[in-house]
Amino acid sequence: MAGRVHHWKGRRNQSRVAVLTEALILSVMVLAVILILRPGTDTARAAVDSPTVAARADDTRLEGLGRVVDGDTLDVGPVRVRLHGIDAFERNQMCDRPGGAWACGAAATQSLRDRAEGRPLVCRVLDTDRYGRKVSRCEQDGVDIGGALVAEGLALAYRRYSQDYVAAETAARARGVGGWDGSFDRPEQWRSRARRPNAS
């Protein structure tokens, strides 16, 4: 009789251990599923702490913080972008005004910095140029930054590639703003002359 009671107690202890083991395994599995399905806080923190990484980038769209190179070139996240349809004064280019020469290229670069440097940009990719840059129309807070430069007279409509900003250039010229307050070489003429071996 005593032996039977002992045997029954042993079975009861084994069944308790089995139930506890199953419960533990089930808990671990539930926890694993929760961790897999829940977005990781480390991932979210990394996205916030890495401003140079594009939030989204594919063949037709770029999103990220801007880093300006010159008046019509910038990085959007890790991607080099050439603004579509405009040709800004080159960084070292000088223009003439009634009061004398002025650094129109530096003004163009600074204007783009004011609009895009460290700011979130949304760009629509239209092409890739021969230097591998993504030719794009970019907006900051809904404002077309290329169009804004043309409207300020710090960039020209790049008619060879697009007619999109011809009206904005015509309006800037009529108002006499930026380069239209005096005279200048078109940026492509300035680049061509700067590339010549004997260019001053």
Buried (B, 14 or more C-beta within 10 A) or exposed (E): EEEEEEEEEEEEEEEEEEEEEEEEEEEEEEEEEEEEEEEEEEEEEEEEEEEEEBBEBEEEEBBBBBBBBBBBBBBBBEBBBBBBBBBBBBBEBBBBBEEEEBBBBBBBBBBBBEBBEEBBBBBEBBEEEEEEBBBBBBBBEEEBBBBBBBBBBBBBBBEEBBEBBBEBBEBBBEEEBBBBBBEBBEBEEBEEEEEEEEEE
